[in-house]
């Protein structure tokens, strides 16, 4: 079984060149989504620009076991 990490990043809506902001790294999709949503909600209350987040799922050590079998 493959162990994955979930990397959460946020960015302002409508910006292409704006850098992503690292929110955190999580052990499952539910924690990652909750952290991304909370982060964006907090920033949306503070800034005029709306934020969005993305979750990147990567296999730990860069290996996907299913492809090696």
C-alpha positions as CSV (number, residue, x, y, z in Angstrom):
1,X,0.0,0.0,0.0
2,X,1.2,3.5,-0.9
3,X,1.5,6.1,1.8
4,X,0.7,9.6,0.4
5,X,1.2,13.1,1.7
6,X,-1.2,15.9,1.0
7,X,0.3,19.4,0.3
8,X,-2.0,22.3,0.7
9,X,-1.3,25.7,-1.0
10,X,-3.4,28.8,-1.4
11,X,-3.4,31.6,-4.0
12,X,-5.5,34.7,-4.8
13,X,-8.3,34.1,-7.2
14,X,-7.7,35.4,-10.7
15,X,-3.9,35.7,-10.4
16,X,-1.6,33.7,-12.6
17,X,1.8,35.1,-11.6
18,X,1.0,35.3,-7.9
19,X,3.0,32.7,-5.9
20,X,1.3,30.0,-4.0
21,X,1.5,30.1,-0.2
22,X,2.2,26.9,1.6
23,X,-0.5,26.1,4.1
24,X,0.8,22.8,5.3
25,X,1.4,19.1,4.7
26,X,-1.2,16.6,6.0
27,X,-1.7,12.8,6.3
28,X,-5.1,12.6,4.7
29,X,-7.4,14.4,2.3
30,X,-10.0,15.3,5.0
31,X,-7.4,17.2,7.1
32,X,-5.9,18.8,4.0
33,X,-9.3,20.1,2.8
34,X,-10.3,21.4,6.3
35,X,-7.0,23.2,6.6
36,X,-7.3,24.8,3.1
37,X,-10.8,25.9,3.7
38,X,-10.0,27.4,7.1
39,X,-7.0,29.2,5.8
40,X,-8.9,30.7,2.9
41,X,-11.9,31.7,5.1
42,X,-9.5,33.5,7.4
43,X,-7.7,35.3,4.6
44,X,-11.0,36.2,2.8
45,X,-12.2,37.9,6.0
46,X,-9.0,40.0,6.1
47,X,-8.3,40.8,2.4
48,X,-10.6,42.0,-0.3
49,X,-9.2,39.4,-2.8
50,X,-10.8,36.0,-2.6
51,X,-8.4,33.1,-2.0
52,X,-8.6,29.5,-3.2
53,X,-6.6,26.4,-2.2
54,X,-5.3,23.3,-3.9
55,X,-4.3,20.0,-2.6
56,X,-1.4,18.1,-4.2
57,X,-1.3,14.4,-3.4
58,X,2.2,12.8,-3.6
59,X,3.3,9.3,-2.8
60,X,5.8,9.3,0.1
61,X,9.3,8.6,-1.2
62,X,8.0,9.2,-4.7
63,X,7.0,5.6,-5.2
64,X,3.6,4.3,-6.1
65,X,3.5,0.6,-5.1
66,X,0.7,-0.3,-7.5
67,X,2.9,0.6,-10.5
68,X,5.8,-1.5,-9.2
69,X,3.8,-4.8,-8.8
